[in-house]
Structures are given as C-alpha cells and as structure tokens.
Amino acid sequence: MKGRRLLHVEDDDSIAFLLRAALDEIGASISVYRVSDGEQALAFLHRSGVYQEAAPPELILLDLNLPKVDGWEVLHEIQRNEALRAIPVIVCSASQRKEDRERALSSGARRYVVKPAKFSLWLDEVKSALTSFLPALPDPSLRVQP
C-alpha cells in the first residue's frame, strides 16, 4: 500500500472529511491529494502551475458538480488524453439519476458511486470502490467493527 496516490476532486469539505475518515477506518495508507474545483483538477492532472511537481494519481475520485469547470468536463478531458485515460476514475455524485450514471460510465468512469447520507454506507462504498482499483487494500468484505 505504500506510495498509493489518490486524487480527490471535491468541493464539499464534509465529503472530503468523510473520505479521510473512511480511509482511516479501513486502515488504508493512501496519500490523498484534494482539489476543490475542476480547474484545479485539470492543473493537477496536467502538472501545471503549483502542481508541476505533483506525482500522477493512481485513482481519481471525481465529483460532478464542481465550481469553475464541472466534473463532466474534467472526465471528458481525462478521456481525451491518452496518459490520463489510463487512470481509473470513480465518479462520486449526489445524483441518483440513472441518466447521470449511464452518462458517466459511457464517458469513461469506471464506477459511479452515489454519495450516501449515512457514514456506514459511505464506508462500505469507499471500501468497495477502492479495493476494486487498488487491490492491495484490505478486503471490502471485512467489516470494520465500531
């Protein structure tokens, strides 16, 4: 697990906090780089501006409803770039709309996760999603005892 890198593109501080808490709960040792808008996400991925020295992430958790540049445009840019296209993207959205899920998956996202209201559900979603794409993480079937 050493050296794992995840880019979290999320403008909501509470969701970013829940991700960190979920990672702590499952004992995942992952470096999480967070940006809070689509413009920063693209700069990070293209290693421009303040992100020139940023190491490329192994996984991207992407919100769709972002300021400046929305998540749809970020996803589109990732798919247009051959090097970025190799990085798995998990869309994490509050939208439960079937159309959004289908559009995200057809636009290159590897998984679509609806942000659940309860922490325990969020923990299960994060465990499942991360272990699917970063297999050295703990098995998602192992439940963390409260």
C-alpha positions as CSV (number, residue, x, y, z in Angstrom):
1,M,0.0,0.0,0.0
2,K,3.0,2.3,0.3
3,G,3.1,5.0,-2.2
4,R,-0.6,4.8,-3.2
5,R,-1.9,8.1,-4.6
6,L,-5.5,9.2,-4.9
7,L,-6.7,12.5,-6.3
8,H,-10.0,13.6,-4.7
9,V,-11.8,16.2,-6.7
10,E,-14.5,17.5,-4.3
11,D,-15.7,21.0,-3.3
12,D,-17.6,19.9,-0.2
13,D,-15.4,19.8,2.9
14,S,-17.7,17.4,4.7
15,I,-17.4,14.8,1.9
16,A,-13.6,15.2,1.9
17,F,-13.6,14.7,5.7
18,L,-15.8,11.5,5.3
19,L,-13.4,10.1,2.8
20,R,-10.4,10.6,5.1
21,A,-12.4,9.1,8.0
22,A,-13.4,6.1,5.8
23,L,-9.7,5.6,4.8
24,D,-8.7,5.7,8.5
25,E,-11.5,3.2,9.3
26,I,-10.2,0.6,6.8
27,G,-6.6,1.3,7.7
28,A,-5.7,2.4,4.1
29,S,-2.4,4.1,3.8
30,I,-3.0,6.3,0.8
31,S,-1.8,9.8,0.0
32,V,-4.9,11.8,-0.8
33,Y,-4.4,14.9,-2.8
34,R,-7.6,17.0,-2.8
35,V,-8.5,19.8,-5.1
36,S,-11.8,21.7,-4.8
37,D,-12.7,22.6,-8.3
38,G,-12.4,21.3,-11.9
39,E,-9.9,23.9,-12.9
40,Q,-7.5,22.8,-10.1
41,A,-8.1,19.1,-11.1
42,L,-7.0,19.8,-14.6
43,A,-4.0,21.7,-13.5
44,F,-3.1,18.8,-11.1
45,L,-3.5,16.2,-13.8
46,H,-1.5,18.2,-16.4
47,R,1.1,19.0,-13.7
48,S,0.9,22.7,-14.4
49,G,1.2,25.8,-12.1
50,V,1.5,24.9,-8.5
51,Y,1.2,21.2,-9.4
52,Q,4.3,20.9,-11.5
53,E,5.9,18.5,-9.1
54,A,2.8,16.5,-8.4
55,A,3.0,12.8,-8.8
56,P,0.3,11.3,-11.0
57,P,-2.5,9.7,-9.1
58,E,-3.3,6.0,-9.3
59,L,-7.0,6.7,-8.9
60,I,-9.3,9.7,-9.2
61,L,-12.5,10.2,-7.1
62,L,-14.4,12.8,-9.1
63,D,-17.5,14.8,-8.1
64,L,-19.6,16.1,-11.0
65,N,-21.0,19.3,-9.5
66,L,-17.8,21.4,-9.2
67,P,-17.2,25.1,-9.4
68,K,-15.2,26.7,-12.3
69,V,-15.0,23.6,-14.5
70,D,-17.6,20.9,-13.9
71,G,-16.8,17.2,-13.4
72,W,-18.2,16.3,-16.8
73,E,-15.6,18.5,-18.5
74,V,-12.8,17.0,-16.3
75,L,-14.0,13.5,-17.2
76,H,-14.0,14.4,-20.8
77,E,-10.5,15.9,-20.7
78,I,-9.2,12.8,-18.9
79,Q,-10.6,10.6,-21.7
80,R,-9.1,12.8,-24.4
81,N,-5.6,12.5,-23.0
82,E,-4.0,9.0,-23.6
83,A,-1.8,9.2,-20.4
84,L,-4.7,10.4,-18.2
85,R,-7.1,7.9,-19.7
86,A,-5.2,5.0,-18.0
87,I,-6.0,6.4,-14.5
88,P,-9.3,4.8,-13.2
89,V,-11.9,7.4,-12.4
90,I,-14.7,6.8,-9.9
91,V,-17.4,9.3,-10.1
92,C,-18.9,10.2,-6.6
93,S,-22.1,12.1,-7.0
94,A,-25.1,13.0,-5.0
95,S,-27.2,12.4,-8.2
96,Q,-29.2,9.1,-8.2
97,R,-30.4,9.8,-11.7
98,K,-30.0,6.8,-14.0
99,E,-29.1,9.1,-16.8
100,D,-26.1,10.6,-14.9
101,R,-24.8,7.1,-14.0
102,E,-25.1,6.0,-17.6
103,R,-23.5,9.1,-19.0
104,A,-20.6,9.0,-16.5
105,L,-19.9,5.3,-17.3
106,S,-20.2,5.9,-21.1
107,S,-17.8,8.9,-20.7
108,G,-15.1,6.7,-19.2
109,A,-15.7,6.5,-15.5
110,R,-15.0,3.0,-14.2
111,R,-17.6,3.2,-11.4
112,Y,-20.4,5.5,-10.3
113,V,-21.0,5.9,-6.6
114,V,-23.9,7.8,-5.1
115,K,-22.9,9.7,-2.0
116,P,-24.9,8.1,0.7
117,A,-26.3,10.1,3.7
118,K,-25.1,7.7,6.3
119,F,-21.4,7.2,7.2
120,S,-21.7,3.4,7.4
121,L,-23.0,3.3,3.8
122,W,-20.2,5.7,2.7
123,L,-17.7,3.5,4.4
124,D,-19.0,0.4,2.5
125,E,-19.0,2.3,-0.8
126,V,-15.4,3.6,-0.3
127,K,-14.1,0.2,0.8
128,S,-15.7,-1.5,-2.2
129,A,-14.6,1.1,-4.7
130,L,-11.0,1.5,-3.5
131,T,-10.3,-2.2,-3.2
132,S,-11.6,-2.7,-6.8
133,F,-9.0,-0.4,-8.1
134,L,-6.2,-0.6,-5.5
135,P,-6.2,-4.3,-4.8
136,A,-3.5,-4.1,-2.1
137,L,-6.1,-2.6,0.2
138,P,-8.0,-4.6,2.8
139,D,-10.7,-6.9,1.5
140,P,-14.0,-5.0,1.3
141,S,-15.9,-7.9,2.8
142,L,-14.1,-7.4,6.0
143,R,-16.3,-5.2,8.1
144,V,-14.8,-2.7,10.5
145,Q,-16.2,-3.1,14.0
146,P,-17.4,0.1,15.6
